[in-house]
Amino acid sequence: MDTDVGKVKGEADVIFFDAAGTLIYLARPVGWHYALIARKHGLEVDEARMEDAFREVWRERPARPPSAGPREDDDRPWWRALALDVLRTACPSAAYIDGEAWFAELYTHFAQPGIWLLYEDARRCLEGLQGQYRLAVISNFDGRLRRVLCDLGVSTRFENLFISSELGCEKPDRAIFRQALECMNAKPERCIHAGDDPDRDWAGAATAGLGVFRVKRPRVTLDDLPSALGLGPRLV
């Protein structure tokens, strides 16, 4: 299996998980949600255009520089600037709607129940590992993640949630892994990070000295993690 789990010295103590794309996913594409809230504010826009605009704006957005502590208002200003840029890119006539009201509803919308779903392999994996390992999350997200994981019924499975907006740094920066290790009182060579992003998760964790489990759905899922840890056959 294409992982670095074997680099962990002895049995692992802590398993960290990425959130979006590893544990959870959006029930519908981002563009669908942006278009839905736009229509509620009187703006008809094609969801495919919204999706393309989001990807374009996201790709061109500069990385957020690290800060000495939690970011302003839980990163809400950063998301506001991005969302309004997406709206203007997808639909020039967006100037005729109240962009502030649209964003306020959009921001709240993404924390509502049913917007995010838990991968079934993630549910099985967490059930199989709980009690055998200390589990935690390291995510480039904001405080809304706490509500999302609570609504999905898995927040209590994690000892800690390490969220970039609250720590002032994000993957692949070694600083976010270092803070997580210090809080968990864990050595990197005894920890594993499971994630789906080649740069943020795989390279970031490896640079920080952690073992890596590379999620590559559908070929490699979290159903494969227990067997990679030597706990027996694949979960399904």
C-alpha positions as a Markdown table, in Angstrom:
| # | Residue | x | y | z |
|---|---|---|---|---|
| 1 | Met | 0.0 | 0.0 | 0.0 |
| 2 | Asp | 1.3 | 3.5 | -0.9 |
| 3 | Thr | 1.8 | 4.9 | 2.6 |
| 4 | Asp | 4.6 | 5.8 | 4.9 |
| 5 | Val | 3.0 | 4.2 | 7.9 |
| 6 | Gly | 5.9 | 1.7 | 8.1 |
| 7 | Lys | 8.2 | 4.6 | 9.0 |
| 8 | Val | 6.6 | 4.9 | 12.4 |
| 9 | Lys | 9.0 | 3.5 | 15.0 |
| 10 | Gly | 7.1 | 0.9 | 17.0 |
| 11 | Glu | 3.4 | 1.2 | 17.6 |
| 12 | Ala | 1.9 | 4.5 | 16.8 |
| 13 | Asp | 0.6 | 6.6 | 19.7 |
| 14 | Val | -1.5 | 9.2 | 17.9 |
| 15 | Ile | -3.3 | 9.2 | 14.6 |
| 16 | Phe | -4.2 | 12.6 | 13.2 |
| 17 | Phe | -6.8 | 13.1 | 10.5 |
| 18 | Asp | -7.4 | 15.8 | 7.9 |
| 19 | Ala | -11.0 | 16.9 | 7.8 |
| 20 | Ala | -12.4 | 18.0 | 4.4 |
| 21 | Gly | -11.7 | 15.4 | 1.7 |
| 22 | Thr | -10.6 | 12.8 | 4.3 |
| 23 | Leu | -13.2 | 12.5 | 6.9 |
| 24 | Ile | -16.0 | 14.7 | 5.5 |
| 25 | Tyr | -17.2 | 16.0 | 2.1 |
| 26 | Leu | -19.8 | 18.4 | 0.8 |
| 27 | Ala | -23.1 | 16.7 | -0.1 |
| 28 | Arg | -23.2 | 19.0 | -3.2 |
| 29 | Pro | -20.5 | 20.9 | -5.1 |
| 30 | Val | -19.5 | 24.3 | -3.8 |
| 31 | Gly | -21.0 | 26.1 | -6.8 |
| 32 | Trp | -24.4 | 24.6 | -6.0 |
| 33 | His | -24.4 | 26.2 | -2.5 |
| 34 | Tyr | -23.2 | 29.5 | -3.8 |
| 35 | Ala | -25.8 | 29.6 | -6.5 |
| 36 | Leu | -28.5 | 28.5 | -4.0 |
| 37 | Ile | -27.9 | 31.4 | -1.6 |
| 38 | Ala | -27.6 | 33.8 | -4.6 |
| 39 | Arg | -31.0 | 32.9 | -5.8 |
| 40 | Lys | -32.4 | 33.5 | -2.3 |
| 41 | His | -31.1 | 37.0 | -2.7 |
| 42 | Gly | -32.7 | 37.6 | -6.1 |
| 43 | Leu | -29.7 | 36.7 | -8.3 |
| 44 | Glu | -30.1 | 34.0 | -11.0 |
| 45 | Val | -26.7 | 32.4 | -11.7 |
| 46 | Asp | -25.7 | 29.1 | -13.1 |
| 47 | Glu | -24.2 | 26.8 | -10.5 |
| 48 | Ala | -21.6 | 25.5 | -13.0 |
| 49 | Arg | -20.4 | 29.2 | -13.4 |
| 50 | Met | -20.2 | 29.5 | -9.7 |
| 51 | Glu | -18.2 | 26.3 | -9.4 |
| 52 | Asp | -15.7 | 27.5 | -12.1 |
| 53 | Ala | -15.4 | 30.9 | -10.5 |
| 54 | Phe | -14.8 | 29.3 | -7.1 |
| 55 | Arg | -12.0 | 27.1 | -8.4 |
| 56 | Glu | -10.5 | 30.0 | -10.3 |
| 57 | Val | -10.5 | 32.4 | -7.3 |
| 58 | Trp | -9.4 | 29.6 | -4.9 |
| 59 | Arg | -6.4 | 28.7 | -7.1 |
| 60 | Glu | -5.3 | 32.3 | -7.4 |
| 61 | Arg | -5.8 | 33.2 | -3.7 |
| 62 | Pro | -2.4 | 33.7 | -2.0 |
| 63 | Ala | -1.6 | 31.6 | 1.1 |
| 64 | Arg | -2.5 | 33.1 | 4.4 |
| 65 | Pro | 0.6 | 34.1 | 6.3 |
| 66 | Pro | 1.1 | 32.6 | 9.7 |
| 67 | Ser | 0.1 | 34.8 | 12.7 |
| 68 | Ala | 1.2 | 34.8 | 16.4 |
| 69 | Gly | -2.2 | 33.6 | 17.5 |
| 70 | Pro | -5.8 | 33.0 | 16.3 |
| 71 | Arg | -6.8 | 34.8 | 13.2 |
| 72 | Glu | -9.2 | 37.7 | 13.1 |
| 73 | Asp | -12.8 | 36.7 | 13.7 |
| 74 | Asp | -12.0 | 33.0 | 13.1 |
| 75 | Asp | -11.0 | 33.7 | 9.5 |
| 76 | Arg | -14.3 | 35.1 | 8.5 |
| 77 | Pro | -12.9 | 38.2 | 6.8 |
| 78 | Trp | -10.7 | 35.9 | 4.6 |
| 79 | Trp | -13.8 | 33.9 | 3.6 |
| 80 | Arg | -15.8 | 37.0 | 3.0 |
| 81 | Ala | -13.2 | 38.4 | 0.6 |
| 82 | Leu | -13.0 | 35.1 | -1.3 |
| 83 | Ala | -16.8 | 34.6 | -1.5 |
| 84 | Leu | -17.5 | 38.1 | -2.8 |
| 85 | Asp | -14.7 | 37.7 | -5.4 |
| 86 | Val | -16.3 | 34.4 | -6.5 |
| 87 | Leu | -19.7 | 36.1 | -6.7 |
| 88 | Arg | -18.4 | 39.0 | -8.8 |
| 89 | Thr | -16.4 | 36.7 | -11.1 |
| 90 | Ala | -19.4 | 34.4 | -11.8 |
| 91 | Cys | -21.9 | 37.2 | -12.2 |
| 92 | Pro | -21.0 | 40.8 | -12.9 |
| 93 | Ser | -24.6 | 41.9 | -12.1 |
| 94 | Ala | -24.0 | 40.8 | -8.5 |
| 95 | Ala | -23.3 | 44.4 | -7.7 |
| 96 | Tyr | -27.1 | 44.9 | -7.6 |
| 97 | Ile | -27.6 | 42.6 | -4.6 |
| 98 | Asp | -26.6 | 43.1 | -1.0 |
| 99 | Gly | -23.3 | 41.2 | -1.0 |
| 100 | Glu | -22.8 | 41.5 | 2.7 |
| 101 | Ala | -26.2 | 39.9 | 3.4 |
| 102 | Trp | -25.5 | 37.2 | 0.8 |
| 103 | Phe | -22.2 | 36.3 | 2.4 |
| 104 | Ala | -23.6 | 36.3 | 6.0 |
| 105 | Glu | -26.2 | 33.7 | 4.9 |
| 106 | Leu | -23.7 | 31.7 | 2.9 |
| 107 | Tyr | -21.2 | 31.6 | 5.8 |
| 108 | Thr | -23.9 | 30.3 | 8.2 |
| 109 | His | -25.2 | 27.9 | 5.6 |
| 110 | Phe | -21.9 | 25.9 | 5.4 |
| 111 | Ala | -22.2 | 25.0 | 9.1 |
| 112 | Gln | -25.8 | 23.7 | 8.8 |
| 113 | Pro | -26.6 | 20.0 | 9.3 |
| 114 | Gly | -26.7 | 18.0 | 6.0 |
| 115 | Ile | -24.3 | 20.2 | 4.1 |
| 116 | Trp | -21.3 | 18.1 | 5.0 |
| 117 | Leu | -21.4 | 14.3 | 5.1 |
| 118 | Leu | -19.1 | 11.8 | 6.8 |
| 119 | Tyr | -17.5 | 9.2 | 4.5 |
| 120 | Glu | -18.7 | 5.8 | 5.5 |
| 121 | Asp | -15.2 | 4.4 | 5.4 |
| 122 | Ala | -14.2 | 7.2 | 7.9 |
| 123 | Arg | -17.0 | 6.2 | 10.2 |
| 124 | Arg | -15.9 | 2.5 | 10.1 |
| 125 | Cys | -12.3 | 3.5 | 10.6 |
| 126 | Leu | -13.0 | 5.7 | 13.6 |
| 127 | Glu | -15.1 | 3.1 | 15.2 |
| 128 | Gly | -12.3 | 0.5 | 14.7 |
| 129 | Leu | -9.5 | 2.7 | 16.0 |
| 130 | Gln | -11.2 | 4.4 | 19.0 |
| 131 | Gly | -9.8 | 3.0 | 22.2 |
| 132 | Gln | -6.7 | 1.7 | 20.6 |
| 133 | Tyr | -5.1 | 5.0 | 19.6 |
| 134 | Arg | -5.4 | 8.6 | 20.6 |
| 135 | Leu | -7.2 | 10.3 | 17.7 |
| 136 | Ala | -7.1 | 14.0 | 16.7 |
| 137 | Val | -7.8 | 16.2 | 13.7 |
| 138 | Ile | -5.5 | 18.7 | 12.0 |
| 139 | Ser | -7.4 | 20.8 | 9.5 |
| 140 | Asn | -7.2 | 23.9 | 7.4 |
| 141 | Phe | -10.7 | 25.0 | 8.5 |
| 142 | Asp | -12.3 | 27.3 | 11.0 |
| 143 | Gly | -14.3 | 27.0 | 14.1 |
| 144 | Arg | -17.4 | 25.8 | 12.1 |
| 145 | Leu | -15.7 | 22.4 | 11.9 |
| 146 | Arg | -16.5 | 21.8 | 15.6 |
| 147 | Arg | -20.2 | 22.1 | 14.9 |
| 148 | Val | -20.0 | 20.1 | 11.7 |
| 149 | Leu | -18.3 | 17.1 | 13.4 |
| 150 | Cys | -20.7 | 17.4 | 16.3 |
| 151 | Asp | -23.7 | 17.2 | 14.0 |
| 152 | Leu | -22.2 | 14.2 | 12.3 |
| 153 | Gly | -21.8 | 12.5 | 15.6 |
| 154 | Val | -18.1 | 12.0 | 15.6 |
| 155 | Ser | -16.7 | 14.9 | 17.6 |
| 156 | Thr | -16.3 | 12.9 | 20.8 |
| 157 | Arg | -14.1 | 10.4 | 19.0 |
| 158 | Phe | -11.3 | 13.0 | 18.9 |
| 159 | Glu | -9.1 | 14.1 | 21.8 |
| 160 | Asn | -8.4 | 17.4 | 20.1 |
| 161 | Leu | -9.2 | 19.4 | 17.0 |
| 162 | Phe | -6.3 | 21.5 | 15.7 |
| 163 | Ile | -7.9 | 24.1 | 13.4 |
| 164 | Ser | -5.8 | 26.5 | 11.4 |
| 165 | Ser | -7.9 | 29.6 | 12.1 |
| 166 | Glu | -7.5 | 29.0 | 15.8 |
| 167 | Leu | -3.8 | 28.3 | 15.7 |
| 168 | Gly | -2.7 | 31.0 | 13.2 |
| 169 | Cys | -1.0 | 28.6 | 10.8 |
| 170 | Glu | -2.1 | 26.0 | 8.3 |
| 171 | Lys | -0.8 | 22.9 | 6.6 |
| 172 | Pro | 1.7 | 22.3 | 5.1 |
| 173 | Asp | 3.4 | 24.7 | 7.5 |
| 174 | Arg | 5.4 | 22.6 | 10.1 |
| 175 | Ala | 4.1 | 24.9 | 12.8 |
| 176 | Ile | 0.6 | 23.5 | 12.8 |
| 177 | Phe | 1.9 | 20.0 | 13.2 |
| 178 | Arg | 4.4 | 21.1 | 15.9 |
| 179 | Gln | 1.6 | 22.7 | 17.9 |
| 180 | Ala | -0.5 | 19.6 | 17.6 |
| 181 | Leu | 2.4 | 17.4 | 18.8 |
| 182 | Glu | 3.1 | 19.7 | 21.7 |
| 183 | Cys | -0.5 | 19.7 | 22.8 |
| 184 | Met | -0.8 | 16.0 | 22.6 |
| 185 | Asn | 2.6 | 15.5 | 24.2 |
| 186 | Ala | 3.6 | 13.2 | 21.4 |
| 187 | Lys | 6.7 | 12.5 | 19.4 |
| 188 | Pro | 6.4 | 12.9 | 15.6 |
| 189 | Glu | 8.0 | 9.5 | 15.0 |
| 190 | Arg | 5.2 | 7.9 | 16.9 |
| 191 | Cys | 2.4 | 9.6 | 15.1 |
| 192 | Ile | 0.6 | 9.2 | 11.8 |
| 193 | His | -1.3 | 11.8 | 9.7 |
| 194 | Ala | -4.0 | 10.5 | 7.4 |
| 195 | Gly | -5.0 | 12.9 | 4.6 |
| 196 | Asp | -5.9 | 13.2 | 0.9 |
| 197 | Asp | -3.9 | 16.3 | -0.1 |
| 198 | Pro | -0.4 | 15.6 | -1.6 |
| 199 | Asp | 1.1 | 19.0 | -0.5 |
| 200 | Arg | -0.8 | 19.9 | 2.7 |
| 201 | Asp | -1.2 | 16.5 | 4.2 |
| 202 | Trp | 1.4 | 14.1 | 2.7 |
| 203 | Ala | 4.4 | 16.5 | 2.3 |
| 204 | Gly | 3.5 | 18.7 | 5.3 |
| 205 | Ala | 3.3 | 15.7 | 7.7 |
| 206 | Ala | 6.4 | 14.0 | 6.3 |
| 207 | Thr | 8.4 | 17.3 | 6.7 |
| 208 | Ala | 7.3 | 17.5 | 10.3 |
| 209 | Gly | 8.5 | 13.9 | 10.9 |
| 210 | Leu | 5.2 | 12.1 | 11.1 |
| 211 | Gly | 4.3 | 8.9 | 9.3 |
| 212 | Val | 1.8 | 9.4 | 6.5 |
| 213 | Phe | -1.3 | 7.5 | 5.4 |
| 214 | Arg | -2.2 | 8.7 | 1.9 |
| 215 | Val | -6.0 | 8.6 | 1.2 |
| 216 | Lys | -6.6 | 8.1 | -2.5 |
| 217 | Arg | -10.2 | 7.4 | -3.0 |
| 218 | Pro | -11.5 | 5.1 | -4.4 |
| 219 | Arg | -8.3 | 3.0 | -4.5 |
| 220 | Val | -7.1 | 3.7 | -0.9 |
| 221 | Thr | -9.7 | 4.7 | 1.7 |
| 222 | Leu | -9.7 | 4.9 | 5.5 |
| 223 | Asp | -11.0 | 1.3 | 5.4 |
| 224 | Asp | -7.3 | 0.4 | 4.6 |
| 225 | Leu | -5.8 | 2.3 | 7.6 |
| 226 | Pro | -6.4 | -0.4 | 10.3 |
| 227 | Ser | -4.7 | -3.1 | 8.2 |
| 228 | Ala | -1.8 | -0.7 | 7.4 |
| 229 | Leu | -1.4 | -0.4 | 11.1 |
| 230 | Gly | -1.2 | -4.1 | 11.5 |
| 231 | Leu | -4.7 | -4.5 | 13.1 |
| 232 | Gly | -5.9 | -7.1 | 10.7 |
| 233 | Pro | -7.7 | -7.3 | 7.3 |
| 234 | Arg | -9.4 | -4.4 | 5.5 |
| 235 | Leu | -12.5 | -3.2 | 7.3 |
| 236 | Val | -14.8 | -4.1 | 4.3 |
